């Protein structure tokens, strides 16, 4: 299994998985461990099977910090994909909640297709502790699939990802012969959040930015709108640009704030949080006043994207404070 480029960061809070995971605290689940990961028994979800999109995929990255996530990449026109998906659903049910699966239609979700380099379908990857792992292309025999998933669980355990999902309603994950359990309906998003989400779905990042700005103007304490604005702004900055272009520009101008910010955006979008923070904080002392302010503002946006409780944010915040004061 070899690494593939990471998927893009998308809107935290725009879809239901983050709220489903956070339900555990409300239900009296055990507190997180000293490693920052929740205990293995703490996770309850409505299903083992989900639909992944360009707009909601960040939530599955979060989920992979607790349980390995299989990413099933295909297209509706592909009969081999449909057959493989049926087999994968049945196999996942047999792993007792130690794996969940996300189905992605690459035609409808071009950002994920590009991120996972899905040049042919079917293809299957995984997410473990927020990192992508390439598994296979095509449709291997069932016994080989089981071996791949067992190896994936070993890799997950090495990375401290040992959670087990219990399906809401008390049904054991393997009791339904691999049948897909439909997610419970979630409360509707606030109107401006829904407007932003719809704009992201159609690729209109500027409209989404405006919707979040309006939400913040109406309620400056709307933390989800603040985080949403930071993340959709990141998507807008990266739209239409390639990683090769951004990294080449940074290599040619190592002291240029704009060039380094471009690569930092790329790193944040791919989950390389520490790399992004280190790049900008190392550059910071050499910048003029305007450059420092631009970098400081961007780092604060990254704090919103990554989340204030993330230990990497705490370290970067302390380092930034030492540079400022």
PABA-889666 format. One record per residue: x, z, y of N, C-alpha, C in turn; residue in one letter. Coordinates in steps of 0.05 Angstrom, whole numbers, plus 5000, padded with zeros to 4 digits. Atoms other than C-alpha are relative to their C-alpha. Layout:
XZYXZYXZYA ...
***
This chain:
501750004976500050005000501850005025X 498450024976502949815067498350035025X 501549954976501049975138499149745013X 501050224984496849495180499650095028X 500449914973495849495255497550175003X 502249824998491150055276497649885014X 502450104986483949925298499850105028X 500249924973481949975370498550265004X 501649774993479550615402497549915014X 502550074988472250585421498650255010X 501349794985467051025453499450254983X 500649755012467151745430497250095011X 502649914991460052015432497949795003X 501950224996456751335437498349964975X 501550035025454451355364499850274986X 500849745011452251885315502050154984X 498249865019458152055270501250255013X 498749774989461552515319498150245002X 502049784999455152915329499450114972X 500549915027454052945254502250184991X 497749835008461053225243499950265015X 500049754984460353725300497750184992X 502249845009453853975268501050244983X 499149795018458054385220500550275016X 499549764984460054875276497350145006X 502649894993452754955295498750134976X 501249905024450855085223501550244988X 498549775009455955645217502249934980X 497850085018461355255180502550155007X 497549864995468255575173501549875023X 498550104978472855505232502249824990X 497850185008478454985232502450174992X 497649875010484855165197502249985021X 497749994981491555295230501249725004X 498950274997493354565218498449835019X 501750164982487754335264498049844985X 502050155016483854035206498050194989X 502049825011477254325182500450044971X 499749955028476854645114498649784983X 501150225016475254175056497050024995X 502849975007468354475043498249985025X 501549974976466054425116498449755008X 501050254990463553705118497449924986X 502550105010456253495110499249755016X 500850254987453952785126497449904987X 502450115012447452395114500449804978X 499450215019450951895069503049984995X 497250085005457451655038500549725010X 499950284995455950955063499249955029X 500650044971456150705136500649715007X 499450264988456250075178502050045023X 498049984979462449995222499849775019X 500050204979462549615288502350045019X 497949974979467349475345499450245018X 500849804981463349975386500150284988X 500249735011462950565337502450094984X 497949955020469450535298501750245006X 498449774993472851095336499150254984X 501049775014468251585301500950014971X 499050015027470651355233502950084999X 497349904998477751465255500050305001X 500249714999475752175273499350114972X 500949905026472252255205502349994980X 497850025019478652035169502050235002X 498349764999482052675193499050204980X 501249815019477453025143499849904972X 500450125026476152545087500949715001X 499250284999479251865069497649815003X 502150204995475051275094500949734990X 499550275010474850625055498749815020X 501150204982473950015101499749744985X 500750235016470449445066499449775020X 500150224980471648805107499049744986X 501050255012467548175093498249865020X 501850154984462347695119497549944984X 502550035013455047575103499949754982X 500050245016456446875077501650014975X 498149985022461447125026498750134976X 501149895024458447214957501950194986X 498249815011464847534930500050275014X 500149744985464448054985497550164992X 502449865008457248224967500350134972X 499549895027459248314894501950235001X 498149784998465248734912498850245013X 501249774986461249164960498250164981X 501749865020456249324904501750174981X 498249865018461949524859501350245014X 498749784985465349944913498050235004X 502049794996458850314928499750174975X 500349855025458250504855502550174994X 497549855004465550714850500250245018X 499849784981465251134913498250234992X 501849795009459251514886501250174977X 498849865022463451704826502450185007X 497749834992468852054867499150265012X 500949734993464552664882500250075029X 499949944972464552604957502850015012X 497249994990472152554963500749755017X 499650244985471451854994497449925013X 502350134988466651525043500849705005X 499450284996466050775056498549895024X 501150134976464850365119500149704995X 500250295003462449645113500249875027X 499650144975464849175168499649704996X 500450294999462248465180502049895020X 497850084982468448135209499049795020X 501150204982464347565240498750135024X 501449864979460248055280501750195016X 498249804988466148505297502849905002X 497450144999472048085319502350195007X 497849814994476148675347501050134974X 499249885025476149005279501349804981X 498850225016477648345244502949965009X 497350044990483748265289501750244994X 498449755004485948995283500950034971X 499349985028485848975207501249744989X 498950265008488548255205498549894976X 501750105021482648035162499949705001X 499850295000484847315153498449874978X 501850105021480747245089498450244990X 501749795010475047635058499249924971X 500049724993473648045020502850125003X 497549854998479148525041499250305004X 500749714999479349285035502550155011X 497949834989483449775076498950294999X 500949724999482950525088501050135026X 499049844978483751045143500650284988X 499249735009487551695127501350145024X 498949854977488752205182500349835025X 500050174977487151685234501749764998X 498250225003492051185207499049794979X 501050205019490350515173502049964977X 498450075024492850345103498749764987X 501050245013492149655073499950054970X 500349965029489449675002500249744984X 499850255015488048974976498349785013X 501650234992485248274990498949884974X 501250115023480347954942498350214985X 501749825016476448304886501450074974X 498649925025480848664834498050104980X 501749885021477948894768499450295006X 500949734995474249554767502150214994X 498149805007479749934731502350015020X 497950004979484849714783499050135026X 501249874977480149934838500250304998X 499949715004479750634809502950105004X 497349924997487350664806500850015030X 499350014971487950454879498850245014X 501349784987482950984900501350274993X 498649755008486551524860502650025016X 497550004985493151324894499450075029X 500849944973489551354961499550305004X 500649724999487152054947502650174999X 497449865001494352264930501349985028X 498950044973496651964997498650185020X 501649844982491052325033500850304997X 499249725005492952995001502750065012X 497449974988500152895024499850035030X 500549994971497352825095498050225007X 501849774994492953445089497149925003X 502850094999486453035084498850044973X 501049935026482753375027497150085001X 502849934997475553435052498349884978X 502050105019469553335007497349995015X 502550044986462953065034497750094982X 502649945013456253375015497949845015X 502150164988450352915028497750185009X 502249844989444953215072497649994982X 502449995017438753435034500750134973X 499349865024442753764979500749824976X 499450185022443653144935503049974997X 497250035005450453114902500849715005X 499350274993454352494924499849804977X 500050195022454452184854497349994985X 502449985015447252324834498249755002X 501950214995444051694861500949734990X 499050255012447651174818501149815021X 498750174980451450924879498149905021X 501950104981445150814920500750095028X 499349934973446150804995497850195012X 501949814987442951405031499949935029X 500350074972440151215098500550235018X 499549794981442751625157497450105013X 502349894985437852105190500049895029X 500150104972435451855258501150215019X 498949824980439052155318498449985025X 501450014975436152335385501049765017X 499150224984436351755435502150085020X 498049954979442251695483498650025027X 501050014972441051855557500049715009X 500450294992438851205592502649865009X 497650134991445451065627502149984978X 498250025023449451215564499149774982X 501050225017444950745525500649735014X 499350254985445950215580502949934996X 497250055004453450295574500649914971X 499650075028453250265498499149714995X 501050285004448949625499501949805013X 498150184986453849315549502549964983X 497650025017459749475503499449824976X 500850165023455949165444500249705006X 499950294993455548505482502649925013X 497450064990462648555507500250005030X 500049994971460848685580501050275009X 498849744994465749235595499650095029X 500449924972464849205671497250125004X 502749894998457349335663500050294989X 499949745012458949925618501450205019X 498649844980463950195669498150095022X 501949934978458650165724497950204991X 502049825010453550515680501150284998X 498849745002458351085666500650125027X 499549904973460351145739497450105013X 502549914989453051195758499250274987X 500749755014451951735705501750235011X 498249784989457952135733499150075028X 500949944973455352055804497550175000X 502549845002448652345782500650284989X 499349745012451952905742503050014995X 497149995003459353025753500950174975X 499349845024459153515693499449864974X 500650165024457152965645502749924986X 497450055013463353015601500149764982X 500050245017461152475554500249745016X 499750234982460451985612502949985010X 497350014991467352175637501849894978X 498450115022470352055568499349714994X 500850275004466251425560501249815020X 498850164980468751155626502949954995X 497250035006475951285607500449804977X 499550165024475150935540499249715005X 500850284995471250325564501949875020X 498050114982476350245620502449914985X 497850085017481750225567499349734986X 500850255013477849685529500149775019X 500050214980477049285593502849915006X 497350074994484449315608501349844978X 498850145023486249075538498749744993X 501550245007481048535534501549755007X 498750264994484147845528503050014999X 497149985001491248105521500950064971X 498949965026495548105459502150215000X 497949805002500248635433502749885006X 497450134996505948135434500549975030X 499750044971504647985508500750265013X 499649744986504248715528502850124993X 497449895007510448925489502349845011X 497950174988514548335514500350075030X 499949944972512748505586501450275004X 498749744997514849235576503049994993X 497250025007521349035543501649875022X 498750144978523048575601500250185025X 500149844976521449105654499750304992X 500249735011523049795625499450215021X 500549804979522350145693497649935017X 502450084985516049785716497650154990X 502249835008510050245715497749844987X 502250165011504849695704500649904972X 499350105027508549405645499950224979X 500049785019509550085612497250114996X 502849915003502250275625498649814980X 501250195019500249645587500550074971X 499349935027503949855525498850274993X 501349735005501450575532497149964993X 502850055007494350305532499849904971X 500050115027495949915469500450224979X 499449795018498850535436497650194997X 502349835001492850965454497849874984X 502150145014488050435428500550004970X 499350015029491750435361500450284988X 499649735010492151195355502850115001X 497249914997499551245372500250175026X 500349844976498051805421502650115010X 497549884991504752145423501949795011X 498350214989508351485434499249935028X 501050074973503951335494500850215020X 499349784982504952015525503050015006X 497149984997512452015513501049775018X 499250234984513251315543499650055030X 500749974972509751495608501350255012X 498749754989512552205616503049975002X 497150054997519651955604500549825025X 499850184977518551415657499550145026X 501249874976515151885707502150085021X 498149904980521352205741501349775017X 498650214987524251525760498249845019X 501950164984517951265796499850105028X 500649914973516251275869497350145001X 502449844998510351675895497549854990X 502350155008505351115884500049964970X 499850035029507850985814499450254985X 500649755013507551715796497050065000X 502949954998500351765820498549824980X 501350185019498451155779500350094971X 499549905027501651435716498550264995X 501449755003498752125728497049964994X 502850065003491751835735499449894972X 500450125027492551425671500250214978X 499749795020495052025632497650184998X 502449834999489052435654497749854986X 502050155015484551865628500550024970X 499449985029488251895561499150274990X 500949745009486752645558497149994993X 502950025006479352475561499549844975X 500450165024480051945507500750154975X 499049865024484052365459498450264995X 501549755003480153015472501750245008X 498549784989482253645507501050204978X 499249825021482654035442502249904982X 497950115016487753575411502750125008X 497449874993494553925406501949825014X 498250184987498053295429499449995030X 500849994972494153335494501250255013X 498949754989496254055504503049975006X 497150044996503653865496500549825024X 499650194978503053275543499250125027X 500949874976499253685594502250185011X 497949824992504754205595502449855011X 497750164991510153675602499449875027X 500750114975506453335658500150205022X 500049794980505553985695502850085008X 497249934993513054135690501249785017X 499050224983514453445721498850015028X 501449994974509453555777500950235017X 499549754985511354265795502750124994X 
***
